[in-house]
């Protein structure tokens, strides 16, 4: 996989596509849609994404205009609003404006377009899937599917059904956003009093039946359908949940229509009891309500609703409902086969795989790495997906977990003989402790110390300008106008503008967060831990990048914009760019304050020390390897050890234990029972296994750091006794290791 073939695959789809309106009515709709997609692929943003939504739903908008009359000379001004397109815009506004108020949320507006495009690529490249879809359509009672001029099956039928399913599968997401907002608001409020408090919240409807109803404009709307499916006479075909219940029971063998209908009727209450919201459920109902109204009002053939639209809407429901409900009691369905519901199969697959260029909005999602680029290989046998992450990590075992999830839900090999292979390629080194400021538990510095540090930071900045200025003179370098201006405008802290004072205060306040990111913390001079007087080159670089990102956020928040020439009066700066775009000279303005942190702390009677959890990491290393100093380890092994120590704390919490300071209340435990030790050891090995896989390691009979192979990269059951015992020893010795670094383990 050496190139992203997505564009090439989409080109192939459109090469093989003929639209009915183009050959029948002399339009160029295919070219318009393809042009919008090409522009989007060049620049994936919400503006270009909306053009695809708009073009698609203008091509297939259901209106009073009779497009089938080629010689129709009447110019129709369409006044009917495109209701689904309005819902998409609402979804976009909600997630962009409310993301910071909830924990986990990513873009769904651009995401849905990318899901749509990935589906087109799979359809173009895989003949098996195309055949499954064609057979599914032809064997149904629906006879009005798109055909070519010669009467053959047209790929436009897939384009239409897939477009509705993919582009609208998340339009109900604002309902989920509202639920998450409510939950976070309540929990944040009570937990600010005490972390032991908790509160359950749920969204309810005063009258769900009103929402779950298609406006009845034509009483005979469902008559033709019930003639084909007599069992549907017992259902309310103006009720979306009854419609999709029938569709699911028709497509999925062994599923009783009444069982599904009853479950869907109570699904809102079920979600409330379990504390979750399935946006696919609401998206499905919104699609059926909107199309049900429009088709009754304008369409000549109601089959157009009961087959293509219900097919798309059912896929929207199933993209979450299949895994979360139908694969559990009482339905217990196996993997979904593409012959059963081709659209649902493809939507689940593409929705799970669409990870590239997804903008995070939620607080926790902003802290994660994200996929920057995608490499694909798709044919009749193979489906290889390679995610390229330029910064951060996708989490432990991301690729492995994604493959496992999809193989449990979908019959992947019925379409791809060699199965699905997912690879995560991390291009930038891991940042030790790469939690952002939202996740940091570092305490704030007292205001009087913040003030002193802000003044010192500014003084050091002036000294750096002075030093660089003198170096340029000594080296005979030309001093440009911008740097000369910086030199001339140096002034004491008390003469700075309010904006610049706040900038220095922000930098001072972020010091504990920066230290927390590299496993350090502030302590009083009397603390027995050894002071850290110098950071490593890697630590300086990581924290300098963080400082620059914070500076950019600060500038944008105070009205500054990017411009090639600095203009203080109009708030324009050339440095509002990513780190890699800065010159080395400018990067030094971020690096030098980081280097100065230890000396700054000493000036106010504090010192920088390794946090006790980091010291615990060193003790854990010494337990297993007494011959190699921790400082001599390669960076990626240090990172692995740091992550294992952090994860160890989480493992203990699952059994009601906490690691706290030695002076905290609570009696320290002196050991764990054998069952707990086995449980902890297995979980730790599982975490280590996932971390290694995510770092590119694989199983090999010999440990080799160059080829990244390790004989212990197996499941816990397959691990030999000696290595299992090494994992157990970590927890057998953990109480004593904690004691060495002034920590203790207490039972909650």
Helices and strands as residue ranges (DSSP letters): H 6-15, H 20-25, H 29-42, H 46-59, H 83-98, G 99-101, H 109-125, H 127-139, H 156-167, H 173-191, H 208-211, H 223-228, G 230-234, H 240-251, H 257-265, H 267-274, H 279-298, H 303-304, I 305-309, H 310-321, I 322-326, H 342-353, H 363-367, E 373-378, E 383-389, H 398-409, G 412-414, E 420-426, H 447-474, H 481-488, G 493-495, H 498-509, H 511-517, E 520-524, H 537-557, E 561-562, E 572-573, G 579-581, H 584-595, H 597-603, E 606-610, H 612-624, G 630-632, H 635-654, E 657-661, H 674-694, E 698-699, E 709-710, G 716-718, H 721-740, E 743-747
